[in-house]
């Protein structure tokens, strides 16, 4: 989807009950797995910041990155004290030039974001550069039953991509599911550590 398409969703995003539930369940699955207290966090593909909001009470600082200007505008209107927003695609140039990305992160979260990037493996390599030693990357996306089944990832695709990016201690699980149009859609969660 283009940035403009995401802009179209921004106004009603925070009142969508499915979006709210997804963020709540992602947050719960994260805090069940990782202690986020005092962490410096990057929320990659933050959207309107539903997950950012939940994490801001625990984090020391959150940098929230999203290419959609209108999604970032909604997040900025929440006036979260320890949140810095960046409206941009993730590129090597941004990593090299943005002062808020010069200090590495203890935790990077990507909630329903990595399935939408043009190059998943290249994006993982960029994210890895932003992690501290022993920093963690956590991803949630729709679970595909097989590699040809549309949007999302199989657990194997995530584990292989994490491995290729040089991440370790890889854990893949299905922590929750969502009901949509009478169907149950499972969410896959990947966690990995940057051991350098």
Buried (B, 14 or more C-beta within 10 A) or exposed (E): EEBEEBBEBBEEBBEEEEBEEBBBBBBEBBBEBBEBEEBBBBBBBBBBBBBBBBBBEBBEBBBBBBBBBBBBBBBBEBEBEBBBBBBBEBEEEBBEEBEBBEEBBBBBBBBBBBBBBEEBEBBBBBBBEBBBEEBBBBBBBBBBEEEEEEEBBBBEBBBBBBEEBEBEEBBBEEBBBBEEEEEEEBBBBBBBBBEE
